[in-house]
């Protein structure tokens, strides 16, 4: 098909939309930056886009809870638009605040009214801004194809994933949807809790991102758009060999390549 188009939705407080658009464009996509008010006025503007992206930032100042207000707007005014991306052969990506928005929407789960997991305040009850090692687990996630490990920056206060302590939580933990994990520098995935700062927020099973059952809908707390060039790496001047791109670009390339396969 032709070059895929990405709808990047922003709201008051969103602040990573330009970097995210640049990353998608570098990967070969076309992008449209659209304010949520504009989309509510004219929902059909989303119809010719293959990818919906919720970028990072602090939508509506994270009032009430991170991502809560924008998620509620989407539920009330744009549920049909979200459902089309969810149920058609299209992709949805949420980064940091975008992941929080998607979690409030319940877009990852069959029953949004009975969710087996949520995102809440970091265990240390403060904002954290640091680089983290990440490992992928076997899953259907479109965005993580061919990626085993990444080193990316994270910056959030409400990124700790917790699961319900019942059968629903246990079933979700074994569903293969917990596809991105914090890990030590050796890249080994473990379900056992890792210490701070390896696991920067105390997430259960060291979860940094998850996908839906189809693998087309993916949310993550770290910021891939902040490491798309090798010079973004905090120790790039010490490297003897520079890779062509930063670790995060592969996520955006996978999204673009999904529509050319």
FIDO-925267 format. One line per 2 residues: number of its first residue (from 1); their letters; for each residue x negated, y, z of N, C-alpha, C. Coordinates in Angstrom, 1 decimal. Atoms other than C-alpha are relative to their C-alpha. Layout:
! residues N
NUM	a	X,Y,Z,X,Y,Z,X,Y,Z | ...
! end
This chain:
! residues 261
1	xx	-0.8,-1.2,0.0,0.0,0.0,0.0,-0.9,1.2,0.0 | 0.7,-1.3,0.0,-1.0,3.7,-0.1,-0.6,0.2,1.4
3	xx	0.5,-0.3,-1.3,-2.9,5.3,2.7,1.0,0.2,1.0 | -1.0,-0.1,-1.0,-1.0,4.9,5.9,0.1,1.4,0.6
5	xx	-0.2,-1.3,-0.7,0.5,8.0,7.6,0.2,-0.2,1.5 | -0.1,0.1,-1.5,0.2,8.5,11.3,0.7,1.2,0.5
7	xx	-0.7,-1.1,-0.7,2.7,10.6,13.3,-0.6,0.1,1.4 | 0.6,-0.2,-1.3,0.9,12.0,16.3,0.9,1.0,0.7
9	xx	-1.0,-0.8,-0.7,3.5,13.3,18.8,-0.6,0.7,1.1 | 0.5,-0.8,-1.1,2.6,16.1,21.1,1.1,0.7,0.8
11	xx	-1.0,-0.7,-0.8,4.4,17.9,23.9,-0.8,1.1,0.8 | 0.7,-0.9,-0.8,3.5,20.8,26.3,-1.0,-0.8,1.0
13	xx	1.0,0.7,-0.8,0.3,19.6,28.1,-0.8,-1.0,-0.7 | 0.8,0.9,0.8,-0.9,17.2,25.4,-1.3,0.7,-0.4
15	xx	1.3,-0.7,0.4,-4.6,18.0,24.7,-1.0,-0.8,-0.7 | 0.9,0.9,0.8,-6.1,15.1,22.7,0.4,-0.2,-1.4
17	xx	-0.6,0.3,1.3,-4.1,15.3,19.6,-1.0,0.3,-1.2 | 0.9,-0.3,1.1,-6.8,16.9,17.4,-1.1,-1.0,-0.1
19	xx	1.1,1.1,0.1,-9.5,14.4,18.3,0.6,-1.3,-0.5 | -0.6,1.2,0.4,-7.1,11.6,17.8,0.3,0.0,-1.5
21	xx	-0.2,-0.1,1.4,-6.1,12.9,14.4,-1.3,-0.1,-0.8 | 1.3,0.1,0.7,-9.7,13.3,13.4,-0.5,-1.4,-0.1
23	xx	0.4,1.4,0.0,-10.4,9.7,14.4,0.8,-0.8,-1.0 | -0.8,0.7,1.0,-7.5,8.4,12.3,-0.4,0.4,-1.4
25	xx	0.3,-0.5,1.3,-8.5,10.5,9.4,-1.4,-0.6,-0.4 | 1.3,0.6,0.3,-12.1,9.3,9.6,0.1,-1.5,-0.3
27	xx	-0.3,1.5,0.3,-10.7,5.7,9.5,0.7,-0.2,-1.3 | -0.6,0.1,1.3,-8.9,6.5,6.3,1.5,0.3,0.0
29	xx	-1.4,-0.2,0.0,-5.4,7.5,7.4,0.3,1.5,-0.3 | -0.5,-1.4,0.0,-3.3,10.7,6.8,0.7,0.2,1.3
31	xx	-0.6,-0.3,-1.3,-2.0,12.4,10.0,0.9,1.2,-0.1 | -0.9,-1.1,-0.2,0.9,14.6,10.9,0.1,0.3,1.5
33	xx	-0.1,-0.4,-1.4,0.8,16.5,14.2,1.4,0.6,0.2 | -1.4,-0.4,-0.1,4.4,17.0,15.4,0.4,0.2,1.5
35	xx	-0.5,-0.2,-1.3,5.8,18.6,18.5,1.3,-0.7,0.2 | -1.2,0.8,-0.2,8.5,16.6,20.2,1.3,0.7,-0.2
37	xx	-1.2,-0.8,0.3,11.0,19.4,19.9,0.4,0.0,-1.4 | -0.3,0.0,1.4,10.6,19.5,16.2,0.5,-1.4,-0.5
39	xx	-0.5,1.3,0.3,11.1,15.7,16.0,1.4,-0.2,0.5 | -1.4,0.1,-0.5,14.3,16.0,18.1,0.9,0.7,-0.9
41	xx	-0.8,-0.8,0.9,15.6,18.6,15.7,0.2,-0.7,-1.3 | 0.0,0.7,1.3,14.7,16.5,12.6,-0.6,-1.4,0.1
43	xx	0.5,1.4,-0.2,14.3,12.8,13.5,-0.5,-0.7,-1.2 | 0.4,0.7,1.2,14.0,11.7,9.9,-1.5,0.3,-0.5
45	xx	1.4,-0.3,0.4,10.5,13.3,9.7,-0.9,-1.2,0.3 | 0.8,1.1,-0.3,9.2,10.1,11.2,0.1,-1.1,-1.0
47	xx	-0.3,1.1,0.8,10.6,7.9,8.5,-1.1,-0.5,-1.0 | 1.0,0.4,1.0,7.7,8.0,6.1,-1.4,-0.2,0.6
49	xx	1.2,0.3,-0.7,5.1,7.2,8.7,-0.1,-1.4,0.4 | 0.1,1.4,-0.4,3.7,3.8,9.4,-0.6,-0.2,1.4
51	xx	0.6,0.1,-1.3,1.9,4.5,12.7,0.6,1.2,0.8 | -0.4,-1.0,-1.0,3.3,6.3,15.7,-1.1,0.0,1.1
53	xx	1.0,-0.1,-1.0,0.7,7.6,18.2,0.4,1.0,1.0 | -0.2,-0.9,-1.1,1.1,9.1,21.6,-1.4,0.3,0.6
55	xx	1.3,-0.3,-0.4,-2.2,10.9,22.4,-0.1,0.3,1.5 | 0.2,-0.3,-1.4,-3.8,11.7,25.7,0.2,1.4,0.4
57	xx	-0.2,-1.3,-0.5,-3.4,14.7,27.9,0.8,0.0,1.3 | -0.8,-0.1,-1.2,-1.0,15.8,30.6,1.4,0.5,-0.4
59	xx	-1.3,-0.4,0.5,2.5,15.9,28.9,0.8,0.6,1.2 | -0.8,-0.6,-1.0,4.6,18.3,30.9,-0.6,0.1,1.4
61	xx	0.7,-0.1,-1.3,1.9,18.6,33.5,0.0,-1.2,0.9 | -0.2,1.2,-0.8,2.5,15.1,34.6,1.0,0.2,1.2
63	xx	-1.0,-0.2,-1.0,5.4,16.4,36.6,0.8,-1.2,0.3 | -0.7,1.1,-0.5,7.4,13.8,38.6,-0.9,-1.3,0.0
65	xx	1.0,1.1,0.1,5.0,11.1,37.3,-0.6,0.1,-1.4 | 0.7,-0.1,1.3,2.5,10.8,34.4,0.9,-0.6,-1.1
67	xx	-0.7,0.4,1.2,4.4,10.6,31.1,1.5,-0.2,0.2 | -1.4,0.2,-0.3,7.8,10.5,32.8,1.0,0.9,-0.8
69	xx	-0.9,-0.9,0.6,9.4,13.6,31.3,0.1,-0.3,-1.5 | 0.0,0.3,1.4,8.4,12.9,27.7,0.6,-1.3,-0.3
71	xx	-0.6,1.3,0.2,9.4,9.3,28.0,1.5,0.1,0.1 | -1.5,-0.2,-0.2,12.9,10.4,29.2,0.5,0.7,-1.2
73	xx	-0.5,-0.7,1.2,13.2,12.8,26.2,0.1,-1.0,-1.1 | -0.1,1.0,1.1,12.4,9.9,23.9,1.1,-1.0,0.2
75	xx	-1.1,0.9,-0.3,14.9,7.6,25.6,1.3,0.7,-0.4 | -1.3,-0.7,0.2,17.7,10.2,25.4,0.2,0.4,-1.4
77	xx	-0.2,-0.7,1.2,17.1,11.9,22.1,-0.6,-0.8,-1.2 | 0.7,0.5,1.1,14.8,9.7,20.0,-0.2,-1.6,0.1
79	xx	0.1,1.4,-0.1,15.4,6.1,20.9,0.1,-0.8,-1.3 | -0.1,0.6,1.3,16.4,5.2,17.4,-1.3,0.0,-0.8
81	xx	1.3,-0.1,0.7,13.1,6.5,16.0,-1.0,-1.0,0.6 | 0.9,0.9,-0.6,11.1,4.6,18.6,0.3,-1.5,-0.3
83	xx	-0.4,1.4,0.3,13.1,1.4,17.9,-0.3,-0.4,-1.4 | 0.4,0.3,1.4,12.4,1.6,14.2,-1.5,-0.4,-0.1
85	xx	1.4,0.3,-0.1,8.7,1.7,14.9,-0.2,-1.4,0.7 | 0.2,1.2,-0.8,9.1,-1.1,17.4,0.4,-1.3,-0.8
87	xx	-0.6,1.2,0.6,11.2,-3.5,15.3,-0.4,-0.2,-1.5 | 0.4,0.1,1.4,9.9,-2.8,11.8,-1.5,-0.3,0.0
89	xx	1.4,0.4,0.1,6.5,-3.8,10.5,-0.9,1.3,0.0 | 0.7,-1.2,-0.2,4.9,-0.6,11.9,-0.8,-0.1,1.3
91	xx	0.8,0.1,-1.1,2.4,0.2,14.6,0.2,1.2,1.0 | -0.1,-1.1,-1.0,2.5,2.2,17.9,-1.3,-0.1,0.8
93	xx	1.2,0.0,-0.9,-0.6,3.3,19.8,0.2,1.1,1.0 | -0.1,-1.0,-1.0,-0.7,5.1,23.1,-1.4,0.0,0.8
95	xx	1.3,-0.2,-0.7,-3.9,6.5,24.7,0.1,0.8,1.2 | -0.1,-0.7,-1.3,-4.1,7.4,28.4,1.4,0.5,0.3
97	xx	-1.3,-0.5,-0.3,-1.1,9.7,28.9,1.0,-0.7,-1.0 | -0.9,0.7,0.9,0.3,8.0,25.8,0.4,-1.4,0.4
99	xx	-0.3,1.3,-0.6,0.0,4.6,27.4,1.0,0.2,1.2 | -1.0,-0.2,-1.1,1.8,6.0,30.5,1.4,0.3,-0.5
101	xx	-1.3,-0.2,0.6,4.6,7.3,28.3,0.6,-1.3,-0.5 | -0.5,1.3,0.5,4.9,3.9,26.6,0.5,-0.9,1.1
103	xx	-0.4,0.8,-1.1,5.0,2.2,29.9,1.4,0.4,0.6 | -1.3,-0.5,-0.6,7.8,4.5,31.2,1.2,-0.3,-1.0
105	xx	-1.0,0.4,1.0,9.7,3.7,27.9,0.4,-1.5,0.1 | -0.3,1.4,0.0,9.4,0.0,28.5,-0.2,-0.7,-1.3
107	xx	0.1,0.5,1.4,8.3,-0.5,24.9,-0.7,-1.3,-0.1 | 0.8,1.2,0.1,6.0,-3.4,25.7,0.9,-1.3,0.4
109	xx	-0.7,1.1,-0.7,8.8,-5.6,27.3,1.3,-0.2,-0.7 | -1.3,0.4,0.6,11.9,-7.5,26.1,1.1,0.7,0.7
111	xx	-1.0,-0.6,-0.8,13.9,-6.0,28.9,-0.5,1.2,0.8 | 0.6,-1.2,-0.6,12.9,-2.4,29.7,0.6,0.3,1.3
113	xx	-0.6,-0.2,-1.3,15.3,-2.4,32.6,-0.5,-0.9,1.1 | 0.5,1.0,-0.9,13.5,-5.3,34.3,-1.5,-0.2,-0.3
115	xx	1.4,0.0,0.4,9.8,-4.5,33.7,-0.9,-0.8,1.0 | 0.8,0.7,-0.9,7.2,-6.9,35.1,-1.2,0.7,0.5
117	xx	1.2,-0.7,-0.4,4.5,-4.3,35.4,0.2,1.5,-0.2 | -0.1,-1.5,0.1,3.9,-0.5,35.7,-1.4,0.5,0.2
119	xx	1.2,-0.8,-0.3,1.2,2.1,35.9,0.2,0.9,1.2 | -0.2,-0.8,-1.2,0.7,3.9,39.2,-1.3,0.7,0.4
121	xx	1.2,-0.8,-0.4,-1.8,6.1,41.1,-1.2,-0.8,0.2 | 1.2,0.7,-0.2,-5.4,5.1,41.1,-0.2,-0.4,1.5
123	xx	0.1,0.5,-1.4,-6.3,3.1,44.2,-0.7,1.0,0.9 | 0.7,-1.0,-0.8,-8.6,5.8,45.4,0.7,1.3,0.1
125	xx	-0.9,-1.1,-0.1,-5.8,8.3,45.0,-0.6,1.3,-0.5 | 0.6,-1.2,0.5,-7.8,10.8,42.9,-0.2,-0.3,-1.5
127	xx	0.3,0.0,1.4,-8.5,11.6,39.3,-1.5,-0.5,-0.2 | 1.3,0.5,0.3,-11.5,9.7,37.8,-0.3,0.3,-1.4
129	xx	0.5,-0.4,1.4,-13.6,10.7,34.8,-1.3,-0.6,-0.1 | 1.3,0.7,0.1,-16.4,8.3,33.8,0.1,-1.0,-1.2
131	xx	0.1,1.0,1.1,-17.5,5.8,31.2,0.1,-1.4,0.6 | -0.2,1.4,-0.5,-16.5,2.1,31.5,-0.3,-1.0,-1.1
133	xx	0.1,1.1,0.9,-17.3,-1.2,29.9,1.3,-0.7,-0.1 | -1.3,0.6,0.3,-14.4,-3.0,28.3,-0.3,-1.3,-0.8
135	xx	0.0,1.2,0.8,-13.8,-6.5,27.0,1.4,-0.4,-0.4 | -1.3,0.4,0.5,-11.0,-7.9,24.9,0.2,-1.5,0.3
137	xx	-0.3,1.4,-0.2,-9.2,-11.2,25.5,0.8,-0.4,-1.2 | -0.7,0.6,1.1,-7.7,-13.5,23.0,1.5,0.4,0.0
139	xx	-1.3,-0.5,0.1,-4.5,-11.9,21.8,0.4,0.3,-1.5 | -0.4,-0.3,1.4,-2.5,-10.9,18.7,-0.2,1.5,-0.3
141	xx	0.0,-1.5,0.1,-3.3,-7.2,19.2,-0.7,0.4,-1.3 | 0.5,-0.5,1.3,-3.7,-5.6,15.8,-1.2,1.0,0.2
143	xx	1.0,-1.1,-0.2,-5.9,-2.7,17.2,-1.3,-0.6,0.5 | 1.3,0.5,-0.6,-8.5,-5.0,18.8,-0.6,-1.1,-0.8
145	xx	0.6,1.1,0.8,-9.2,-7.4,15.9,-1.5,0.2,-0.3 | 1.4,0.0,0.3,-12.8,-8.2,15.6,-0.9,0.7,1.1
147	xx	0.7,-0.7,-1.1,-13.7,-6.3,18.8,-0.2,-0.9,1.2 | 0.2,0.8,-1.2,-15.3,-8.1,21.7,-0.2,0.9,1.2
149	xx	0.4,-0.9,-1.2,-16.7,-5.3,23.9,0.0,1.4,-0.5 | 0.1,-1.4,0.3,-16.6,-1.5,24.0,-0.5,0.7,1.2
151	xx	0.4,-0.9,-1.0,-18.0,1.3,26.0,0.6,1.3,-0.3 | -0.8,-1.2,0.3,-15.6,4.2,26.3,0.2,0.8,1.2
153	xx	-0.3,-0.9,-1.1,-14.8,7.2,28.5,1.4,-0.2,0.5 | -1.4,0.0,-0.5,-11.7,7.2,30.8,0.1,1.3,0.8
155	xx	-0.3,-1.2,-0.8,-10.1,10.2,32.6,1.4,0.0,0.3 | -1.4,0.0,-0.4,-6.9,9.7,34.5,0.1,-0.2,1.5
157	xx	-0.3,0.1,-1.4,-5.3,9.7,37.9,1.1,-1.1,0.3 | -1.1,1.0,-0.2,-2.4,7.2,37.3,-0.2,-1.1,-1.1
159	xx	0.3,1.1,1.0,-4.0,4.3,35.4,0.0,-1.4,0.5 | 0.1,1.3,-0.6,-3.7,1.4,37.8,1.2,-0.8,-0.3
161	xx	-1.1,0.9,0.3,-1.7,-1.4,36.4,0.3,-1.0,1.2 | -0.5,1.0,-1.1,0.3,-3.4,39.0,1.1,-0.8,-0.6
163	xx	-1.0,0.9,0.5,2.5,-6.4,38.4,0.9,-0.4,1.1 | -1.0,0.5,-1.0,5.6,-7.6,40.2,-0.5,-1.3,0.6
165	xx	0.4,1.2,-0.7,4.8,-10.2,42.8,1.0,-1.1,0.0 | -1.1,1.1,0.1,7.4,-12.7,41.5,-0.3,-0.7,-1.3
167	xx	0.2,0.8,1.2,7.9,-15.0,38.6,-0.2,0.8,-1.3 | 0.1,-0.8,1.2,8.3,-12.2,36.1,-1.4,0.5,-0.1
169	xx	1.4,-0.5,0.1,4.9,-10.8,37.0,-1.0,-1.1,-0.4 | 0.8,1.1,0.3,3.3,-14.2,36.9,0.1,-0.4,-1.5
171	xx	-0.2,0.3,1.4,4.8,-14.9,33.5,-0.7,1.0,-0.9 | 0.7,-1.1,0.7,3.6,-11.6,32.2,-1.5,-0.1,0.0
173	xx	1.4,0.1,-0.1,0.1,-12.2,33.4,-0.5,-1.1,-0.9 | 0.4,1.1,0.9,0.0,-15.4,31.4,0.5,0.1,-1.4
175	xx	-0.6,-0.2,1.3,1.6,-14.0,28.3,-1.0,0.3,-1.1 | 1.0,-0.4,1.0,-1.6,-12.9,26.5,0.1,1.4,-0.4
177	xx	-0.1,-1.4,0.3,-0.5,-9.3,26.5,-1.0,0.9,0.7 | 1.0,-0.7,-0.8,-3.2,-8.2,29.0,-1.3,-0.1,-0.8
179	xx	1.0,0.3,1.0,-5.6,-7.8,26.1,-1.3,0.8,0.1 | 1.2,-0.8,-0.2,-8.1,-5.2,27.3,-0.3,0.1,1.5
181	xx	0.4,0.1,-1.4,-10.0,-5.5,30.6,-1.3,0.9,0.3 | 1.3,-0.6,-0.5,-12.6,-3.5,32.5,-0.9,-1.2,0.4
183	xx	0.9,1.1,-0.3,-15.7,-5.6,32.9,-1.4,0.6,0.4 | 1.3,-0.4,-0.3,-19.3,-5.4,34.1,-0.8,0.2,-1.3
185	xx	0.8,-0.2,1.2,-22.1,-4.6,31.7,-0.2,-1.2,-0.8 | 0.3,1.2,0.7,-22.5,-8.2,30.8,1.2,-0.4,-0.9
187	xx	-1.2,0.2,0.9,-19.0,-8.1,29.1,0.8,-1.2,0.4 | -0.8,1.2,-0.4,-17.6,-11.1,31.0,1.4,0.4,0.6
189	xx	-1.4,-0.3,-0.4,-13.8,-11.1,31.5,0.3,-0.9,1.2 | -0.4,0.7,-1.1,-12.5,-12.1,34.9,1.3,0.5,0.5
191	xx	-1.3,-0.4,-0.7,-9.1,-12.1,36.7,-0.3,0.5,1.4 | 0.3,-0.4,-1.3,-10.8,-11.5,40.0,-0.3,1.5,0.1
193	xx	0.2,-1.4,-0.1,-10.8,-7.9,41.2,-1.4,0.4,0.0 | 1.3,-0.5,0.1,-13.9,-6.0,40.2,-0.1,1.3,0.9
195	xx	0.1,-1.1,-0.9,-15.3,-3.3,42.5,0.0,1.3,-0.8 | 0.2,-1.4,0.5,-15.2,0.5,41.9,-1.5,0.2,-0.1
197	xx	-0.7,-0.6,1.1,-16.5,1.9,39.6,0.1,-0.8,-1.3 | -0.1,0.9,1.1,-16.6,-1.1,37.3,1.5,0.0,-0.5
199	xx	-1.5,-0.2,0.2,-12.8,-1.2,37.6,0.3,1.4,0.7 | 0.0,-1.4,-0.6,-12.3,2.6,38.0,1.3,0.4,0.7
201	xx	-1.3,-0.4,-0.6,-8.7,2.6,39.2,0.7,-1.1,0.9 | -0.6,1.1,-0.8,-8.1,-0.8,41.0,1.1,-0.8,-0.7
203	xx	-1.0,0.7,0.8,-5.9,-2.2,38.2,-0.1,-1.5,0.3 | 0.0,1.4,-0.1,-4.8,-5.8,38.8,-0.5,-0.7,-1.2
205	xx	0.6,0.8,1.1,-6.7,-8.4,36.8,-0.9,0.9,-0.9 | 0.9,-0.9,0.7,-8.9,-5.4,35.7,0.5,0.5,-1.3
207	xx	-0.6,-0.3,1.3,-6.4,-4.4,33.0,-0.2,1.4,-0.4 | 0.2,-1.3,0.5,-7.3,-1.4,30.9,1.0,0.3,-1.1
209	xx	-1.0,-0.2,1.1,-4.7,-1.9,28.1,0.8,-1.3,-0.2 | -0.9,1.1,0.3,-1.9,-4.1,27.0,0.8,0.2,-1.3
211	xx	-0.7,0.0,1.3,0.1,-5.0,23.9,1.4,-0.7,0.2 | -1.3,0.7,-0.1,3.6,-6.2,23.2,-0.2,-1.4,-0.5
213	xx	0.1,1.4,0.4,4.3,-9.8,22.2,-0.4,-0.1,-1.5 | 0.3,0.1,1.4,3.9,-9.0,18.5,-1.5,0.4,-0.3
215	xx	1.3,-0.5,0.2,0.5,-7.3,18.9,0.0,1.3,-0.8 | -0.1,-1.3,0.8,1.7,-4.2,16.9,0.1,1.2,0.9
217	xx	-0.2,-1.2,-0.9,2.3,-2.0,20.0,-1.1,-0.1,1.1 | 1.2,0.1,-0.9,-0.8,-1.2,22.1,-0.2,1.3,0.7
219	xx	0.3,-1.2,-0.9,-1.5,1.1,25.0,-1.3,-0.3,0.8 | 1.2,0.2,-0.7,-4.8,1.7,26.7,-0.3,1.3,0.8
221	xx	0.3,-1.2,-0.8,-6.1,4.0,29.4,-1.3,0.7,-0.4 | 1.2,-0.7,0.5,-9.7,4.7,28.1,0.3,0.7,-1.3
223	xx	-0.1,-0.9,1.2,-10.2,7.2,25.2,-0.9,-0.5,-1.1 | 0.8,0.4,1.2,-11.4,5.6,21.9,-0.4,1.2,-0.8
225	xx	0.3,-1.2,0.8,-11.2,9.0,20.2,-1.1,0.8,0.5 | 1.1,-0.7,-0.5,-13.9,10.3,22.4,-1.3,-0.7,-0.2
227	xx	1.2,0.7,0.3,-16.4,7.8,21.2,0.1,-0.6,-1.4 | 0.0,0.5,1.4,-16.3,7.6,17.4,-1.3,0.3,-0.8
229	xx	1.4,-0.2,0.6,-19.8,8.9,16.7,-1.0,-0.4,1.0 | 1.1,0.5,-1.0,-23.0,7.4,18.2,-0.5,1.1,0.9
231	xx	0.5,-1.1,-0.9,-23.9,10.9,19.6,0.9,0.3,1.1 | -1.0,-0.1,-1.1,-20.8,10.7,21.8,-0.5,-0.8,1.2
233	xx	0.4,0.9,-1.0,-22.5,7.9,23.8,-0.9,0.9,1.0 | 0.7,-0.8,-1.0,-23.9,9.4,27.1,-1.5,-0.2,0.0
235	xx	1.4,0.3,0.1,-27.3,7.8,26.5,-0.5,-0.1,-1.4 | 0.4,0.2,1.4,-27.6,8.2,22.8,-1.4,0.4,-0.3
237	xx	1.4,-0.4,0.3,-31.0,9.9,22.9,-1.0,-1.0,0.5 | 0.9,1.0,-0.5,-32.5,6.9,24.7,0.0,-1.3,-0.9
239	xx	-0.1,1.2,0.8,-31.4,4.4,22.1,-1.1,-0.1,-1.1 | 1.0,0.2,1.0,-34.1,2.9,19.8,0.7,-0.2,-1.4
241	xx	-0.8,0.2,1.2,-31.3,2.0,17.3,1.3,0.6,0.1 | -1.3,-0.7,0.0,-28.3,4.1,16.5,1.0,-0.8,-0.9
243	xx	-1.0,0.6,0.9,-25.2,2.3,15.3,0.6,1.1,-0.9 | -0.6,-0.9,1.0,-23.3,3.9,12.4,1.1,0.8,0.6
245	xx	-1.2,-0.6,-0.6,-20.2,4.7,14.5,0.0,-0.3,1.5 | -0.3,0.3,-1.4,-19.1,4.9,18.1,0.9,-1.1,0.1
247	xx	-0.8,1.2,-0.2,-17.3,2.0,19.6,1.5,0.2,-0.2 | -1.4,-0.2,0.1,-13.9,3.6,19.5,0.6,0.0,-1.4
249	xx	-0.5,-0.1,1.3,-13.6,4.0,15.8,0.6,-1.3,-0.6 | -0.6,1.3,0.5,-12.9,0.3,15.2,1.5,-0.1,0.3
251	xx	-1.5,0.0,-0.3,-9.5,0.7,16.9,0.8,0.7,-1.1 | -0.7,-0.8,1.0,-8.4,3.3,14.4,-0.1,-0.7,-1.4
253	xx	0.2,0.7,1.2,-9.9,1.4,11.5,0.9,-1.3,-0.1 | -0.9,1.2,0.0,-8.0,-1.8,12.5,1.5,0.4,-0.3
255	xx	-1.3,-0.4,0.3,-4.8,0.2,12.4,0.2,0.3,-1.4 | -0.1,-0.3,1.5,-5.4,1.5,8.9,-0.1,-1.2,-0.8
257	xx	0.2,1.2,0.8,-6.6,-1.8,7.6,1.2,-1.0,0.1 | -1.1,0.8,-0.2,-3.5,-3.5,8.9,1.0,0.1,-1.2
259	xx	-0.9,-0.3,1.1,-1.6,-1.9,6.0,-0.6,-0.2,-1.4 | 0.6,0.3,1.3,-4.1,-2.8,3.3,-0.3,-1.5,-0.1
261	x	0.2,1.4,0.0,-4.3,-6.5,4.2,0.9,-0.8,-1.0
! end
